[in-house]
Amino acid sequence: MRFQDIPGLKDIKSHLISAFENNRIAHAQLFSGIEGSGAFPLSIAFATFLLCKNKSHEDACGQCENCQ
């Protein structure tokens, strides 16, 4: 799952990407929300982004072995 697969939540996505770019990722992340809020898909997309070998400025590549 990639950030582009999740509609909305632009502020949260940009905050997570900014934390990565500034090397300020907390040792633990809590993604919480009611069912259907997008918290679970967002956590999967962020993990994919962190592990991606060919990430762009805004998202994971979706093609490398870690994205698959």
N, C-alpha and C positions, 0 to 999 in steps of 0.2 A: 504494500500500500504506500502511496506517495501523497504528499501534501496536496497536489493538484486533484486528487481523487476525493477530497473532502471539501464540500461547499462551505463558504463562509469562514468564520474564525480567522480572518486575515490578521488581526492584531496579535492573536496568540501565536500563529505560525511565524510571523515576523519576529516576535519576541524570542521564540525558540531558536530561530536561525541566527539572530543577533547574538544570543548567548553563546552559540557555537563559534561564530566568527570572532568573538572577543575572548574566547577561551575561558568562559565563565559559566560552564555547565555545572549545576549543583550535583553533589554526589548522589542525590535521590530526587526523583520527580514524582509528584502526586497528580495524576490526571483524574479528576473527580467530576461527576455530573450525573444528572438523571438519565435514564435510559433514552437513547435517541439524541443525546446532546452532542455526540461526536467525540467524547472524551476517549473512548477505547480506540476508535480508528486513528485519532490524533496521536495517541501514544505509540501505536504501531508505525505510523508514518515517521514519527520522530526517531524511533529506533532504527528504522530503515535508513533514514537520512544520515544518522551517525555512523552506521556501518558501511555505507555506500563507498565504493572505491573510486567512482567517477562522478561525484556529486557536482551539481552546478551551484551557482550562488543562491538559488531559490528552492531546489528540490533534489531528490535522489535521481539517479539516472534511470532506474527501473530495468536495466539490462545486465548489470554485473552479477556475479554469482551471489553476492550478499543481498542484492535486491530480489533475486529470484527465490 
